[in-house]
Amino acid sequence: MVQWWGEPTAGDIVWCHFPDGVRARPKPRPALVLVVFDDDAPQFTVKVVYGTSQRTTELHRGEFCIARLQSSAAFQAAGLSYDTKFNLKQTVDLPCNSDWFSVPPAAPHGQVPKLGMLHASLMRSLEAALNAATE
C-alpha cells in the first residue's frame, strides 16, 4: 500500500528514489524540493532536483554544491552526510509518496523523508544554477 507523505516545503532536502527512465532507482539519494504542487492536496506532487556525492569539485553549468568546508552551517542545515551537488538540469515531478520517497536511515525529522533544508546562504548559488540550467 502506498503511503502519502505530508506537505513538504520548497527548499527541503529529502530522501528520494530519483527515477531512471520510468522506474525508481533502487538507491535513494538526496533531492532538493523546488516546487510543491498542492492541486490534489492532501496528495502532493513535488518538483525535485537530483543530488549526488560524486565529483562534487567538478561543477558544470546548472549545478551547485553544498560542501562541509565551504559552510558548516549550510551543510549541517541540509542534513547531508557527504558533500553533495545538485543538478538543476535534472528535475522531475513526482508524487510525494512511498513509491518515490522514504525515511532516511537516521530519520533526523521523524518518520518522514526530510533530511534537512537549504540554508538561506545558498540561495544565490541555487539561483545562479537555475539561471544557467535554463539558458
C-alpha positions as CSV (number, residue, x, y, z in Angstrom):
1,M,0.0,0.0,0.0
2,V,1.3,3.4,-1.0
3,Q,1.8,5.9,1.8
4,W,1.4,9.6,1.1
5,W,3.7,12.0,2.9
6,G,2.5,15.3,4.4
7,E,3.1,18.5,2.6
8,P,6.8,19.3,2.1
9,T,8.2,22.8,1.8
10,A,10.2,24.2,-1.2
11,G,13.8,24.1,0.0
12,D,13.5,20.8,1.8
13,I,16.2,18.2,1.1
14,V,14.5,14.8,1.0
15,W,15.5,11.1,0.7
16,C,14.3,10.3,-2.9
17,H,14.4,7.2,-5.2
18,F,15.1,9.5,-8.1
19,P,13.7,7.9,-11.3
20,D,15.8,6.4,-14.0
21,G,13.5,6.5,-17.0
22,V,10.1,5.3,-15.8
23,R,11.1,3.5,-12.6
24,A,12.5,4.4,-9.2
25,R,16.2,3.8,-8.7
26,P,17.0,1.3,-6.1
27,K,19.4,3.6,-4.3
28,P,17.9,6.5,-2.6
29,R,19.7,9.8,-2.7
30,P,19.2,13.4,-1.6
31,A,17.0,15.6,-3.7
32,L,16.1,19.2,-3.3
33,V,12.4,20.2,-3.4
34,L,12.0,23.2,-5.8
35,V,8.2,23.4,-6.1
36,V,5.3,21.8,-4.2
37,F,2.1,21.3,-6.2
38,D,-1.0,21.2,-4.0
39,D,-3.7,20.9,-6.6
40,D,-4.6,17.4,-5.3
41,A,-4.0,18.1,-1.6
42,P,-3.6,16.2,0.7
43,Q,-1.8,14.2,-2.0
44,F,1.1,16.5,-3.1
45,T,3.4,16.4,-6.1
46,V,6.8,17.9,-5.9
47,K,9.5,19.1,-8.4
48,V,12.8,17.7,-7.2
49,V,16.4,18.2,-8.2
50,Y,18.8,15.3,-8.5
51,G,21.6,15.2,-5.9
52,T,24.9,13.2,-5.9
53,S,28.0,13.0,-3.8
54,Q,30.1,12.1,-6.9
55,R,32.6,14.6,-8.4
56,T,31.4,17.5,-6.2
57,T,34.5,19.5,-7.0
58,E,33.6,19.5,-10.8
59,L,30.7,21.8,-11.1
60,H,29.1,22.2,-14.5
61,R,26.6,24.7,-15.8
62,G,23.4,24.4,-13.8
63,E,25.0,22.7,-10.8
64,F,25.7,23.9,-7.2
65,C,27.2,22.2,-4.2
66,I,26.6,22.0,-0.5
67,A,30.1,21.3,0.9
68,R,31.1,20.8,4.5
69,L,34.2,23.1,4.3
70,Q,32.5,25.9,2.4
71,S,29.8,26.5,5.1
72,S,29.4,24.2,8.0
73,A,26.1,25.9,8.9
74,A,24.6,25.3,5.5
75,F,26.0,21.7,5.4
76,Q,24.5,21.0,8.9
77,A,21.1,22.5,8.0
78,A,21.0,20.3,4.8
79,G,21.3,17.1,6.9
80,L,23.8,15.6,4.4
81,S,26.5,13.1,5.2
82,Y,28.7,14.0,2.3
83,D,29.4,17.0,0.1
84,T,26.5,16.9,-2.4
85,K,26.0,18.7,-5.7
86,F,22.6,19.3,-7.2
87,N,22.0,19.4,-11.0
88,L,19.2,21.9,-11.9
89,K,19.2,20.3,-15.4
90,Q,17.9,17.1,-13.8
91,T,14.5,17.8,-12.3
92,V,11.4,15.7,-12.2
93,D,7.8,16.0,-10.9
94,L,7.0,13.1,-8.5
95,P,4.1,12.2,-6.3
96,C,5.1,12.7,-2.7
97,N,4.5,9.1,-1.6
98,S,6.4,6.0,-0.6
99,D,6.9,4.9,-4.2
100,W,9.4,7.7,-4.6
101,F,10.4,8.9,-1.2
102,S,11.4,7.1,2.0
103,V,12.6,7.8,5.6
104,P,16.4,8.3,5.7
105,P,18.4,6.0,7.8
106,A,18.9,8.3,10.8
107,A,15.4,9.8,10.5
108,P,16.5,13.3,11.7
109,H,13.0,14.7,11.4
110,G,11.0,11.7,12.5
111,Q,9.3,9.2,10.2
112,V,9.3,11.5,7.1
113,P,11.6,11.7,4.1
114,K,13.1,15.0,5.1
115,L,16.9,15.2,5.6
116,G,17.2,18.9,6.2
117,M,16.7,22.2,4.3
118,L,18.5,24.5,2.0
119,H,20.3,27.2,4.1
120,A,19.5,30.8,3.1
121,S,23.2,31.4,2.4
122,L,22.9,29.1,-0.6
123,M,20.0,30.9,-2.3
124,R,22.3,32.9,-4.7
125,S,24.1,29.6,-5.7
126,L,20.7,28.0,-6.4
127,E,19.5,31.0,-8.4
128,A,22.7,31.1,-10.5
129,A,22.5,27.3,-11.1
130,L,18.8,27.7,-12.1
131,N,19.5,30.5,-14.5
132,A,22.4,28.6,-16.0
133,A,20.3,25.5,-16.4
134,T,17.6,27.4,-18.4
135,E,19.9,29.3,-20.7
